[in-house]
Amino acid sequence: MEIPQVVGLALLTTILLLILRQEKPVMAVILSIVFSIVVFIFMMEKMASIIEVMQELTHRAQINYFFMATILKILGVAYLGEFAAAICQDAGEQAVARKVEFAAKIIIAVLSLPIMIAILESMMELMPG
Amino acid sequence: MSTLAEIVKNILYIIILASFLEILLPDGGLKPFVRFAIGLFILISVLNPVLSLLFNEQQFEVKLWDYQANEEQSEEILKKGRDINQQITDGNSAAVKEKMQGQIASIAMLVPGVQELETRIDMGQEGTFQKLHIMVKTGDFMQHKNSDNPQVFSENQSIIGEPEKTEIKERILGLLRNLYGMQKTDIEIEFQGG
């Protein structure tokens, strides 16, 4: 799926959403979710090629792949969290959106912990005594 | 110096990687968090080689478990090895082939009715036997059959029939099967002139 298809689909979805939001708000939310999922799935293939490049760069830079995998997981969590929060906001559920963002933040913090500990250990090595 | 060059090269890769990751950052409330994690990642990536340079200077000898062979170089070495192996196999195969052809021809000549014959062995990629081709030129089959002392090299040429050809063929096959353990399917016998 290239940008013209995404734009076309987005415009169509927006028009439908404008109509449905007044008539059937539930259907509008479902349509919004479906659109998000469709875009996400179609972009997965392109994401895979980006990840491949990143893996190659990590290998060339001789970086432990564990760190790179963690960063990719964090990016994934962030995107999913943003998507979910945006859908919830569209449905007018600000509170739920905030909870999703909160959960995503905690998960990102947990995932970053091993990297932070590794940095701390490295710093401790630098300290005299 | 080469270690420093290596570190600089790695840092360059890390910068490119970081710029790439920067593009992928999502917009929204989660952006600063992801940015922080990426920052940590860059920090550890840069810190690791610097620390190993500072504290492991005397341990730069190549250890087996640390050894990272250059893939292109390894491939080249493997290719050379394969070429040498192929040359040795080809040389040996050619010698074995020549001797086998001679031996088989001498043995097959003992079959009554065979005046001359040519042998050709097909060898496989790894010097394995694949197929034996024998081209037989027949002599006087009946004379050999009836004589008490068979003459191997007969000068008398006469046209022999299909039953005699089949008998010669069977005898050659039997001989080669018993002596070399060859299967019928591995041997192809043709008669000169059809």
Interface residues (C-beta under 8 A of the other chain):
Chain A: I50 V53 M54 L57 T58 R60 A61 Q62 I63 N64 F67 M68 T70 I71 I74 L75 A78 Y79 G81 E82 A85 A86 E101 A104 K105 I108 A109 L111 S112 I115 M116 A118 I119 S122 M123 E125 L126
Chain B: N10 Y13 I14 I16 L17 F20 L21 L24 L25 P26 D27 G28 G29 L30 K31 F33 V34 F36 A37 I38 L40 F41 L43 I44 S45 L47 N48 P49 L51 L54 F55 Q68
